[in-house]
Amino acid sequence: MPRALVDTTVLFAAAYRRDGAHDDALPILRGIDSADLPEAVVLDYVLAETLNGLITHAGHGAAVDFLDRVEGNARFHLDSLTAEAFATAKALFRRFERLSFVDACIVAYMRTEGLGYLYAFDDDFDAVGDVYRLDTATNPYHPG
């Protein structure tokens, strides 16, 4: 089954109703749930960022609820970087001033795993040539 990574900006916005991008993020997560969009890969770093944001803005209960939903959904795959990908992430972080360290980890994972698509609202990824950022509920494997 085709997969795409999902950035914190999409996960947090979908989970937190007060986020300005909530209405844009929700269709992406619903599309993943319904199999209209590719299965989602969520890096452990992205999950940590999302849960920390939810604790701060929505409380511990909301963060735990989100964690339970992600873990219980077979279309969401939690993954970690290999040692090789982590080394790549550090190199990318040093090279691209616009990337946060977590963003560099996402790009490194994508390169290591041969994945090109990322659901994200953060346009800092646009600085990296081989990352195809999607900010709407679009299926890159079945466009149209």
C-alpha positions as CSV (number, residue, x, y, z in Angstrom):
1,M,0.0,0.0,0.0
2,P,1.4,3.5,-0.9
3,R,2.5,5.6,2.0
4,A,3.2,9.3,2.8
5,L,4.7,11.0,5.8
6,V,2.6,13.3,7.9
7,D,4.2,16.3,9.6
8,T,3.4,17.8,13.0
9,T,1.7,20.8,11.4
10,V,-1.1,18.5,10.0
11,L,-1.4,16.2,13.0
12,F,-1.6,19.0,15.5
13,A,-4.0,21.1,13.4
14,A,-6.4,18.2,12.9
15,A,-6.4,17.3,16.6
16,Y,-6.7,20.9,17.9
17,R,-9.9,22.7,16.9
18,R,-8.5,26.1,17.6
19,D,-5.6,25.8,15.2
20,G,-5.9,28.0,12.2
21,A,-5.3,25.1,9.8
22,H,-7.8,22.8,11.5
23,D,-10.3,22.9,8.6
24,D,-7.5,22.1,6.2
25,A,-5.9,19.3,8.3
26,L,-9.1,17.4,9.1
27,P,-9.8,16.2,5.6
28,I,-6.3,14.9,5.3
29,L,-6.6,12.7,8.4
30,R,-10.1,11.6,7.4
31,G,-8.8,10.7,3.9
32,I,-6.1,8.6,5.5
33,D,-8.7,6.9,7.7
34,S,-11.1,6.2,4.7
35,A,-8.3,4.9,2.4
36,D,-8.9,7.8,0.0
37,L,-5.3,8.9,0.7
38,P,-2.1,6.9,1.3
39,E,-1.4,5.2,4.6
40,A,0.4,7.6,6.9
41,V,3.9,7.3,8.4
42,V,4.5,9.2,11.6
43,L,8.0,9.5,12.9
44,D,8.5,9.2,16.7
45,Y,9.9,12.7,16.7
46,V,6.8,14.0,15.0
47,L,4.6,12.2,17.4
48,A,6.5,13.7,20.3
49,E,6.1,17.2,18.9
50,T,2.4,16.7,18.3
51,L,1.7,15.3,21.8
52,N,3.8,18.0,23.5
53,G,1.8,20.7,21.6
54,L,-1.5,19.0,22.5
55,I,-0.5,18.9,26.2
56,T,0.3,22.6,26.2
57,H,-2.8,23.7,24.2
58,A,-5.5,21.1,24.9
59,G,-4.4,19.2,28.0
60,H,-3.1,15.8,28.9
61,G,-6.4,14.1,28.1
62,A,-6.5,15.3,24.6
63,A,-2.9,14.2,24.0
64,V,-3.6,10.7,25.4
65,D,-6.8,10.5,23.2
66,F,-4.8,11.4,20.1
67,L,-2.0,8.9,21.0
68,D,-4.6,6.2,21.4
69,R,-6.3,7.0,18.1
70,V,-3.0,6.9,16.2
71,E,-1.8,3.7,17.8
72,G,-5.2,2.1,17.2
73,N,-5.4,3.0,13.5
74,A,-4.0,0.4,11.2
75,R,-3.5,3.1,8.5
76,F,-1.0,5.0,10.7
77,H,2.5,3.6,11.0
78,L,4.8,4.8,13.8
79,D,8.4,4.5,12.9
80,S,11.9,5.6,14.0
81,L,15.1,6.6,12.2
82,T,17.8,4.1,11.6
83,A,21.3,5.1,12.6
84,E,22.0,5.8,8.9
85,A,19.0,8.0,8.6
86,F,19.9,9.8,11.8
87,A,23.3,10.6,10.4
88,T,21.6,11.9,7.3
89,A,19.3,14.0,9.4
90,K,22.2,15.7,11.2
91,A,23.8,16.5,7.8
92,L,20.6,17.9,6.4
93,F,20.1,20.0,9.6
94,R,23.5,21.5,9.1
95,R,22.9,22.2,5.4
96,F,19.4,23.6,5.3
97,E,19.0,26.6,7.6
98,R,15.2,26.6,7.1
99,L,14.7,23.0,8.5
100,S,14.1,22.3,12.1
101,F,15.9,19.2,13.4
102,V,12.6,17.3,13.3
103,D,12.0,18.4,9.7
104,A,15.5,17.2,8.8
105,C,14.6,13.8,10.4
106,I,11.5,13.7,8.2
107,V,13.5,14.4,5.0
108,A,16.2,11.9,6.0
109,Y,13.6,9.2,6.6
110,M,12.0,10.0,3.3
111,R,15.3,9.6,1.5
112,T,16.3,6.5,3.3
113,E,12.9,4.8,2.7
114,G,12.4,6.1,-0.8
115,L,9.3,8.0,0.0
116,G,8.6,11.3,-1.8
117,Y,5.3,12.6,-0.4
118,L,4.7,14.6,2.8
119,Y,1.5,16.1,4.1
120,A,2.7,19.3,5.8
121,F,1.6,23.0,6.1
122,D,5.2,24.0,6.8
123,D,6.7,25.5,3.5
124,D,10.2,25.2,4.9
125,F,10.2,21.7,3.3
126,D,10.0,23.4,-0.1
127,A,13.7,24.2,0.2
128,V,14.5,20.5,-0.3
129,G,14.2,19.5,-3.9
130,D,13.1,15.8,-3.5
131,V,10.3,16.4,-1.1
132,Y,6.8,16.8,-2.5
133,R,4.8,18.6,0.0
134,L,1.0,18.2,0.0
135,D,-1.1,20.7,1.9
136,T,-4.6,19.4,0.9
137,A,-6.3,16.1,1.0
138,T,-4.8,15.0,-2.4
139,N,-3.8,11.5,-3.2
140,P,-0.5,11.8,-5.1
141,Y,-0.8,8.2,-6.2
142,H,-4.3,8.6,-7.8
143,P,-4.5,12.3,-8.7
144,G,-7.7,13.7,-10.2
